[in-house]
């Protein structure tokens, strides 16, 4: 996988596809063992919880289509680390990645209901 912006874009799009289809194997490979996602309410969820949510989403929404990375997302790559900021008029989220052994791994995500200005 590309260690630059194209690789991050690919990882984000694959992550979205894996979530909506409940692809636990891909998510297990992408998410670091210490991955944490903090939702807009401040609830922290571990990797295992995110994978369980993906499985449940796929079961509840069969055939759902993944949304590609938005052109308004900001991708910043610094060496072996990357931060992707997703924003729209209602909320903002940030994904933190690191590059190791030829691939990007997700380490942390933070979601907020406040739009980035």
C-alpha positions in Angstrom: 0.0 0.0 0.0 1.2 3.5 -0.8 2.8 5.2 2.2 1.4 8.6 1.1 -1.9 10.3 0.7 -3.1 7.8 -1.9 -2.6 5.0 0.5 -4.5 6.7 3.3 -7.3 7.4 0.9 -7.4 3.7 -0.1 -7.3 2.7 3.6 -10.2 5.0 4.5 -12.3 3.8 1.6 -11.6 0.1 2.4 -12.4 0.8 6.0 -15.8 2.2 5.1 -16.5 -0.8 2.8 -15.5 -3.2 5.6 -17.7 -1.5 8.1 -20.9 -1.5 6.1 -20.3 -5.1 5.0 -19.3 -6.4 8.4 -15.9 -7.5 7.2 -14.4 -8.4 10.5 -11.2 -9.9 9.1 -10.3 -6.6 7.3 -11.2 -4.5 10.3 -9.1 -6.8 12.6 -6.2 -6.3 10.3 -6.6 -2.5 9.9 -7.3 -1.6 13.5 -4.4 -1.6 15.9 -4.8 -3.9 18.9 -5.0 -0.8 21.1 -7.4 1.1 18.7 -9.9 3.3 20.4 -12.8 5.3 18.9 -14.4 8.0 21.0 -17.9 8.9 19.9 -19.5 12.4 20.0 -21.0 11.5 23.5 -17.5 10.8 24.8 -17.9 7.1 24.9 -14.7 5.2 24.2 -15.0 2.0 22.2 -12.3 -0.6 21.8 -11.4 -2.4 18.6 -13.6 -5.4 19.5 -16.6 -3.2 20.0 -16.1 -1.5 16.6 -15.9 -4.8 14.9 -19.1 -5.9 16.7 -20.8 -2.7 15.6 -19.8 -3.3 12.0 -21.2 -6.8 12.1 -24.5 -5.5 13.5 -24.6 -2.7 11.0 -24.2 -5.1 8.1 -26.9 -7.4 9.5 -29.3 -4.5 10.0 -28.5 -2.9 6.6 -27.9 -5.6 4.0 -26.6 -4.3 0.7 -25.6 -0.9 2.2 -23.1 1.0 0.1 -20.0 2.5 1.5 -19.4 6.2 1.1 -16.1 7.2 -0.4 -13.8 9.5 1.4 -15.2 13.0 1.0 -13.3 15.5 -1.0 -13.7 17.9 2.0 -11.6 15.5 4.1 -8.2 16.8 5.0 -5.3 14.3 4.8 -2.0 15.1 6.5 0.9 12.7 6.2 4.1 13.2 8.3 6.6 10.4 7.8 5.0 7.2 9.1 2.0 9.0 10.7 -1.2 10.4 9.2 -4.2 12.3 10.4 -7.5 12.4 8.4 -10.0 15.0 9.4 -13.5 14.5 8.1 -15.9 17.4 8.3 -19.3 18.5 7.2 -21.9 21.0 8.4 -23.0 18.8 11.3 -19.9 17.1 12.7 -16.2 16.5 12.6 -14.1 13.3 13.1 -10.4 12.6 13.1 -8.7 9.3 12.3 -5.0 8.7 13.3 -2.9 6.2 11.4 0.6 4.9 11.4 2.5 3.1 8.6 4.2 -0.2 9.4 5.3 -3.2 7.4 4.0 -1.8 4.1 0.5 -0.8 5.3 -1.5 1.8 7.1 -3.0 0.9 10.5 -5.7 2.9 12.3 -4.8 3.8 15.9 -7.4 6.2 17.2 -10.6 8.0 16.1 -12.4 11.0 17.7 -15.9 12.1 16.7 -17.6 15.3 17.6 -21.0 16.8 16.9 -19.4 20.3 16.4 -18.4 21.2 12.9 -14.8 22.3 12.3 -14.7 26.0 11.4 
